[in-house]
């Protein structure tokens, strides 16, 4: 069976379409954030509005937490042996603060970061 040039072109275009245009939900972007006294690495996360994301938080030393009230993300606590995952899709551009949500020592108040959402 011969495949015409038009059919071949249509197939190539269909294969190149992103999954979300075909009705399948896009895979979340996966980011890992490492916490240690008294910082997050990275402390700045850049995302696009509408981009699903899954952030895995892990600790290098003691219990830490994560919360971003501005993004409506609830507190999670994580340890060296038990990472925590936070999944969300930011819907509007802006710069949103996050911080450690579990007291981890004298420098706890300085343990902050930001999520920057672009259009």
Backbone as CSV, one residue per row, in Angstrom:
resi,resn,N_x,N_y,N_z,CA_x,CA_y,CA_z,C_x,C_y,C_z
1,UNK,0.841,-1.171,0.000,0.000,0.000,0.000,0.890,1.239,0.000
2,UNK,0.620,2.132,-0.906,1.408,3.363,-1.005,0.784,4.441,-0.141
3,UNK,1.643,5.158,0.552,1.186,6.282,1.371,1.471,7.546,0.579
4,UNK,0.435,8.317,0.347,0.615,9.537,-0.435,1.389,10.575,0.361
5,UNK,1.935,11.506,-0.350,2.699,12.576,0.277,1.835,13.359,1.258
6,UNK,0.583,13.616,0.932,-0.320,14.364,1.815,-0.579,13.596,3.102
7,UNK,-0.800,12.295,3.001,-1.030,11.479,4.200,0.223,11.446,5.054
8,UNK,1.366,11.269,4.420,2.630,11.252,5.158,2.845,12.578,5.888
9,UNK,2.567,13.696,5.241,2.720,15.008,5.873,1.770,15.170,7.046
10,UNK,0.520,14.728,6.879,-0.458,14.824,7.968,-0.014,13.991,9.171
11,UNK,0.520,12.814,8.923,1.010,11.965,10.016,2.171,12.619,10.747
12,UNK,3.081,13.199,10.022,4.230,13.862,10.652,3.787,15.036,11.515
13,UNK,2.818,15.805,11.033,2.297,16.933,11.808,1.620,16.417,13.074
14,UNK,0.811,15.376,12.957,0.095,14.823,14.114,1.076,14.296,15.153
15,UNK,2.148,13.662,14.712,3.135,13.126,15.655,3.910,14.226,16.364
16,UNK,4.019,15.375,15.735,4.773,16.481,16.325,3.947,17.321,17.290
17,UNK,2.622,17.125,17.315,1.773,17.921,18.199,2.043,17.574,19.662
18,UNK,2.084,18.576,20.533,2.214,18.295,21.958,1.023,17.484,22.456
19,UNK,1.239,16.674,23.461,0.205,15.781,23.994,-1.038,16.552,24.432
20,UNK,-0.862,17.754,25.028,-2.020,18.481,25.529,-2.948,18.939,24.411
21,UNK,-2.427,19.108,23.193,-3.290,19.491,22.080,-4.124,18.309,21.596
22,UNK,-3.692,17.127,21.915,-4.426,15.940,21.506,-5.366,15.448,22.596
23,UNK,-5.503,16.197,23.692,-6.429,15.832,24.749,-5.782,15.124,25.925
24,UNK,-4.533,14.702,25.808,-3.854,14.043,26.927,-3.260,15.116,27.840
25,UNK,-3.389,14.939,29.146,-2.806,15.931,30.043,-1.282,15.907,29.928
26,UNK,-0.649,17.078,29.979,0.808,17.115,29.872,1.457,16.523,31.117
27,UNK,2.605,15.928,30.923,3.381,15.412,32.057,3.876,16.593,32.883
28,UNK,3.829,16.485,34.209,4.341,17.592,35.022,5.856,17.696,34.921
29,UNK,6.333,18.908,34.965,7.778,19.136,35.029,8.232,18.743,36.427
30,UNK,9.305,17.983,36.514,9.784,17.500,37.805,10.992,18.315,38.249
31,UNK,10.915,18.798,39.489,11.987,19.622,40.064,12.326,19.044,41.428
32,UNK,13.595,19.002,41.749,14.010,18.571,43.085,14.595,19.762,43.830
33,UNK,14.156,19.939,45.069,14.666,20.999,45.936,15.273,20.333,47.163
34,UNK,16.515,20.704,47.465,17.220,20.146,48.616,17.267,21.201,49.714
35,UNK,16.859,20.793,50.909,16.870,21.696,52.064,17.978,21.283,53.018
36,UNK,18.622,22.290,53.585,19.600,22.072,54.652,19.667,23.352,55.449
37,UNK,20.145,23.257,56.655,20.199,24.448,57.502,21.029,25.503,56.797
38,UNK,20.585,26.600,56.453,19.269,27.202,56.499,18.936,27.719,55.116
39,UNK,18.829,26.795,54.175,18.600,27.208,52.791,17.891,26.124,51.992
40,UNK,17.312,26.572,50.869,16.761,25.681,49.859,17.659,25.793,48.633
41,UNK,17.878,24.701,47.945,18.657,24.736,46.710,17.901,23.975,45.629
42,UNK,17.395,24.608,44.597,17.467,26.040,44.353,16.469,26.792,45.234
43,UNK,16.774,28.051,45.458,15.860,28.889,46.246,14.949,29.706,45.327
44,UNK,15.223,29.654,44.036,14.391,30.345,43.041,13.974,29.314,41.992
45,UNK,12.671,29.183,41.805,12.125,28.233,40.844,11.342,29.032,39.805
46,UNK,11.671,28.841,38.536,10.986,29.557,37.462,10.061,28.611,36.713
47,UNK,8.786,29.017,36.598,7.760,28.220,35.936,6.987,29.089,34.954
48,UNK,6.243,28.443,34.088,5.342,29.152,33.182,3.909,28.938,33.659
49,UNK,3.088,29.946,33.513,1.669,29.822,33.875,1.057,28.690,33.055
50,UNK,0.289,27.845,33.721,-0.340,26.722,33.050,0.529,25.480,32.953
51,UNK,1.765,25.567,33.411,2.696,24.435,33.350,2.562,23.580,34.616
52,UNK,2.123,22.331,34.482,2.048,21.494,35.679,3.454,21.171,36.185
53,UNK,3.582,21.115,37.497,4.895,20.874,38.096,4.748,19.933,39.283
54,UNK,5.772,19.130,39.502,5.854,18.274,40.685,7.210,18.568,41.326
55,UNK,7.177,19.137,42.524,8.416,19.463,43.229,8.619,18.436,44.336
56,UNK,9.779,17.805,44.332,10.153,16.870,45.386,11.109,17.593,46.322
57,UNK,10.746,17.630,47.592,11.579,18.250,48.613,12.279,17.152,49.398
58,UNK,13.579,17.296,49.554,14.311,16.364,50.401,15.283,17.140,51.280
59,UNK,15.594,16.553,52.417,16.456,17.204,53.397,17.822,16.545,53.421
60,UNK,18.845,17.330,53.677,20.188,16.779,53.846,20.554,16.619,55.311
61,UNK,19.717,17.162,56.228,20.123,17.097,57.627,18.986,16.761,58.597
62,UNK,18.033,17.636,58.773,16.997,17.456,59.783,15.614,17.614,59.165
63,UNK,14.577,17.636,59.969,13.234,17.890,59.433,13.128,19.332,58.980
64,UNK,12.526,19.499,57.813,12.238,20.825,57.278,10.804,20.796,56.768
65,UNK,10.333,21.944,56.331,8.997,22.026,55.780,8.969,22.974,54.596
66,UNK,7.825,23.010,53.937,7.603,23.906,52.810,6.170,24.391,52.892
67,UNK,5.978,25.683,52.635,4.641,26.252,52.510,4.734,27.490,51.612
68,UNK,3.708,27.692,50.796,3.588,28.910,50.003,2.128,29.344,50.063
69,UNK,1.837,30.204,51.019,0.453,30.662,51.200,-0.036,31.437,49.988
70,UNK,0.863,32.205,49.357,0.476,33.006,48.195,-0.009,32.140,47.037
71,UNK,0.529,30.924,46.913,0.111,29.998,45.863,-0.962,29.022,46.353
72,UNK,-1.328,29.145,47.628,-2.330,28.249,48.191,-1.808,26.835,48.421
73,UNK,-0.493,26.694,48.591,0.109,25.376,48.791,0.268,25.112,50.284
74,UNK,-0.320,24.021,50.731,-0.330,23.645,52.133,1.049,23.223,52.619
75,UNK,1.208,23.269,53.916,2.453,22.863,54.575,2.712,21.370,54.366
76,UNK,3.956,21.055,54.002,4.431,19.674,53.997,5.710,19.632,54.821
77,UNK,5.942,18.506,55.469,7.157,18.307,56.264,7.895,17.120,55.664
78,UNK,9.221,17.219,55.635,10.023,16.160,55.032,11.317,15.975,55.812
79,UNK,11.873,14.786,55.686,13.119,14.445,56.367,14.097,13.860,55.361
80,UNK,15.260,13.506,55.873,16.278,12.891,55.035,15.758,11.598,54.401
81,UNK,15.006,10.826,55.174,14.516,9.532,54.703,13.134,9.573,54.077
82,UNK,12.415,10.678,54.264,11.053,10.777,53.740,10.849,12.098,53.002
83,UNK,11.161,12.103,51.698,10.916,13.319,50.915,9.415,13.586,50.815
84,UNK,9.077,14.799,50.427,7.676,15.181,50.212,7.532,15.715,48.795
85,UNK,6.367,15.454,48.193,6.095,15.951,46.844,4.936,16.928,46.889
86,UNK,5.075,17.991,46.120,4.024,18.999,45.985,3.754,19.142,44.489
87,UNK,2.514,18.928,44.090,2.131,19.054,42.681,1.098,20.168,42.533
88,UNK,1.291,20.996,41.515,0.344,22.079,41.258,0.586,22.631,39.865
89,UNK,-0.348,23.452,39.418,-0.223,24.159,38.144,-0.492,25.632,38.416
90,UNK,0.550,26.477,38.353,0.319,27.902,38.603,-0.531,28.490,37.481
91,UNK,-1.498,29.323,37.859,-2.403,29.838,36.826,-2.180,31.289,36.455
92,UNK,-1.405,32.034,37.254,-1.179,33.424,36.852,0.262,33.838,37.154
93,UNK,0.802,34.705,36.290,2.174,35.163,36.477,2.345,35.945,37.778
94,UNK,3.553,35.909,38.294,3.881,36.643,39.508,5.055,35.999,40.214
95,UNK,5.478,36.631,41.310,6.542,36.101,42.143,5.927,35.746,43.482
96,UNK,6.068,34.487,43.864,5.418,33.947,45.048,6.464,33.430,46.030
97,UNK,6.355,33.859,47.274,7.305,33.453,48.304,6.984,32.058,48.820
98,UNK,8.041,31.353,49.226,7.859,30.133,50.001,8.879,30.136,51.123
99,UNK,8.637,29.318,52.141,9.540,29.288,53.292,9.500,27.925,53.949
100,UNK,10.452,27.710,54.849,10.475,26.497,55.647,9.306,26.575,56.631
101,UNK,8.566,25.487,56.728,7.361,25.484,57.553,7.531,24.663,58.831
102,UNK,8.770,24.316,59.154,9.027,23.591,60.397,10.285,24.153,61.019
103,UNK,10.195,24.556,62.280,11.346,25.156,62.957,12.528,24.194,62.890
104,UNK,13.646,24.708,62.385,14.817,23.852,62.166,16.085,24.409,62.810
105,UNK,15.940,25.447,63.630,17.106,26.011,64.304,17.090,27.528,64.251
106,UNK,18.162,28.110,64.756,18.229,29.573,64.908,18.136,30.341,63.583
107,UNK,18.534,29.753,62.467,18.463,30.440,61.174,17.198,30.142,60.400
108,UNK,16.238,29.492,61.037,14.995,29.077,60.391,14.286,30.235,59.673
109,UNK,14.236,31.393,60.287,13.527,32.537,59.709,14.119,33.028,58.401
110,UNK,15.370,32.674,58.114,16.032,33.094,56.872,15.857,32.071,55.746
111,UNK,15.221,30.951,56.054,15.094,29.864,55.085,13.891,30.107,54.195
112,UNK,14.144,30.838,53.094,13.073,31.279,52.202,13.470,31.079,50.747
113,UNK,12.478,31.170,49.874,12.718,31.095,48.448,11.581,31.752,47.708
114,UNK,11.628,31.659,46.365,10.563,32.240,45.559,10.299,31.395,44.337
115,UNK,9.044,31.405,43.935,8.604,30.758,42.713,8.171,31.865,41.776
116,UNK,8.845,31.957,40.642,8.560,33.002,39.662,7.784,32.370,38.512
117,UNK,6.579,32.863,38.282,5.707,32.345,37.235,5.626,33.383,36.132
118,UNK,6.017,32.980,34.928,5.974,33.876,33.777,4.815,33.472,32.867
119,UNK,4.372,34.415,32.009,3.247,34.100,31.100,3.585,32.978,30.132
